[in-house]
Amino acid sequence: MFYNILLRYMNKLKWGILGPGRIAREFAADFKWTKLAECVAVASRSKERADQFSRDFGISKSYDSYNALFLDENVQAIYVATPHTFHKEQVIAALQSGKHVLCEKPITTNKADLEEIIEVANQEQRYFIEGMWTYFLPAIQKAKRWVDEGRLGDVLHIKSEFGYSVPFDAKGRMYNPALSGGALWDMGIYNIAMAQLFLGASFENLWVDSSLASSGVDNDVVTHYRVGNAQAHLHTSFKCKLPNKTIIIGENGYIDIPNFWRASECSFYAEEKLMETFNDHREGNGFEFEIDKVSEEIMKGELTSNIVSPKASLHFQSLMDEIRTAF
């Protein structure tokens, strides 16, 4: 209780990063655009990588042990950016060490593991959130307001595509089953998150068509399902570059969100006429919005987020579990 009260009087929340990979680099770079957060430590299994990461981003401490990061009393929150396979063990260890946790998506590779993490977070009374950073982006929130205001009328369809041609490497993270590789977990979860945000979590009449790489992981997944009177059409791929946009279609028009997972803009059309465009004109990669909001919630003593709740993450996992049974 005293710890949570103390956090409310802090000017900036002190963060540590676990796993200095590609996404962690973009995350770390965005601290300079935040108001409520400071990155003070990074941990890697390699001292050389940790040291280089700390130099690159002006981070004061670097560790060659994850446990050392857990024991750092100056760190209040930890961002977990390792491959999905390791998330459960690392998130639980961080929570049990007294840290609040933001973990990259997908938080786990099945619903049962996520339920176990949520139970530990509740027991430890620590904040826990899945890093669906897209939900925090101003362009996505603007599009959601347009829908909630009824500008589209009833939403009838959502079409979301995310795919790039990814060269095959059986040992690389994207194609390695031991590292939870596969297009659905890596990119397809973004499509699922968009459909859930704009249509809701319930689904029926699920249809899936997929192909597998020689390593056994999915490399192309087409999903269709119904939510009430609306339909979701989702496609993710390692085999080809897709249009990489989300379109929300209603009775009165549609919303176009290019590069939706990292969206900086969105446009509302009534029939063929452009009615309004929004652009956030940000200077960072976009993680700054997530970092500041999560920091704010933690400093207020909250244990979950109303933007990406544990319930929302459970729905992500439920649908991905269902989709994977069709592979």
Secondary structure as GFF3:
##gff-version 3
##sequence-region A 1 327
A	DSSP	alpha_helix	2	7	.	.	.	ID=ss1
A	DSSP	beta_strand	13	18	.	.	.	ID=ss2
A	DSSP	alpha_helix	22	29	.	.	.	ID=ss3
A	DSSP	three_ten_helix	30	33	.	.	.	ID=ss4
A	DSSP	beta_strand	37	43	.	.	.	ID=ss5
A	DSSP	alpha_helix	47	57	.	.	.	ID=ss6
A	DSSP	beta_strand	61	63	.	.	.	ID=ss7
A	DSSP	alpha_helix	66	71	.	.	.	ID=ss8
A	DSSP	beta_strand	77	80	.	.	.	ID=ss9
A	DSSP	three_ten_helix	84	86	.	.	.	ID=ss10
A	DSSP	alpha_helix	87	96	.	.	.	ID=ss11
A	DSSP	beta_strand	100	104	.	.	.	ID=ss12
A	DSSP	alpha_helix	111	124	.	.	.	ID=ss13
A	DSSP	beta_strand	128	131	.	.	.	ID=ss14
A	DSSP	three_ten_helix	133	136	.	.	.	ID=ss15
A	DSSP	alpha_helix	138	148	.	.	.	ID=ss16
A	DSSP	beta_strand	155	163	.	.	.	ID=ss17
A	DSSP	three_ten_helix	177	179	.	.	.	ID=ss18
A	DSSP	alpha_helix	183	183	.	.	.	ID=ss19
A	DSSP	pi_helix	184	188	.	.	.	ID=ss20
A	DSSP	alpha_helix	189	199	.	.	.	ID=ss21
A	DSSP	beta_strand	204	212	.	.	.	ID=ss22
A	DSSP	beta_strand	218	227	.	.	.	ID=ss23
A	DSSP	beta_strand	230	237	.	.	.	ID=ss24
A	DSSP	beta_strand	245	250	.	.	.	ID=ss25
A	DSSP	beta_strand	253	258	.	.	.	ID=ss26
A	DSSP	three_ten_helix	260	262	.	.	.	ID=ss27
A	DSSP	beta_strand	265	270	.	.	.	ID=ss28
A	DSSP	beta_strand	273	279	.	.	.	ID=ss29
A	DSSP	alpha_helix	287	299	.	.	.	ID=ss30
A	DSSP	alpha_helix	310	324	.	.	.	ID=ss31
###
